[in-house]
Amino acid sequence: MPVPPSQVVLRVDSTTARAYNDASQADRDRAESAFALSLRGKREAAEELIRYMDEVGRAAQSRGLTPEILDEMLSKDPPSDENAET
């Protein structure tokens, strides 16, 4: 079942507004669809990243990583590589 469209207002520069207003209805429909897919894709990607990070956190905890151990690891300076080029 299709979701009924909702209206949003976006601020764009005058050139973009003019191009949108001068476009055919088919082109405006395509632009709106592309915009919706772009935002939806970003939200879904962010949600997937959060799920992955939660999974990694659970795995680390099950292997014995505690907040205290993590804090200690993060507070240490990384080892210096004396052979690294500068």
N, C-alpha and C positions, 0 to 999 in steps of 0.2 A: 504494500500500500504506500503510495508516494506521500512524502511529508509536504504539507502545504508550505509555500514560500513565506518567508518573513522579510520585512523590509529593514535595511540598515542604512545609515548615512555615513559616508566616508568623506574625509577631507582630502582633496587632491589638488595639484596645481592647476592653473587655468588651462594650460595646453592639454592636459589629460582630460579635464572636464569637457573641453570643446570637442576633442576627438571622440569621447564617449557619446556626447549628445548628437554629434554629426553622423555617428555610425548607424548602419541599418539595424533593425530590430534583431535580425539573426546574429549579427556581430555582437550586439549588446548581450544577447542571450548566451553566446559562447564565452564572452568575457566574464559574465557572472558565474557561469559554470566552472570556468578555469579558476576563478578566485575562490569559489567554494571548495573545490577539490584541493587547492593549495593549502587553505587553512585546515581543512579536515585532515589532510596528510600530515601536517605539522603536529596537530594534536595527537593523532594516532602514533606518530613516531615518538613523541614525548612520553606517552603512556607506555609504549613498549620499552623504552629506555628505563623508566621507573620500575616496571615489572622485572627487567633483567637485573637492575641494581639490587632490588629486593632479594632476588634469587641468589645472587652472588653473596649478599650479606648473610642470608640463612646458611649457605654452604660454609662460609668462613666461620660462623658461630658454631656450626656442628663439628668443625675441625679444631675448635678450641680458641678461636680468636675472641677476645673480650674487648670492651671499650677501653679498658686500661692498657692492654697490650697495643691496641691500635694507636692510642694517644702517644705511647712511648715510641712506637715506630715512626710516627709522623713528626715527633719533636726532634728526632736525631737528624744531624746534617748528613746529606748524602756523601758516600765515600768519594774522595777526590781521585781522579785518574791522572796520575803523574805523567803518563804517556800520551795524554790527549793533546791534540794540536789546538792552539789558541788563535 
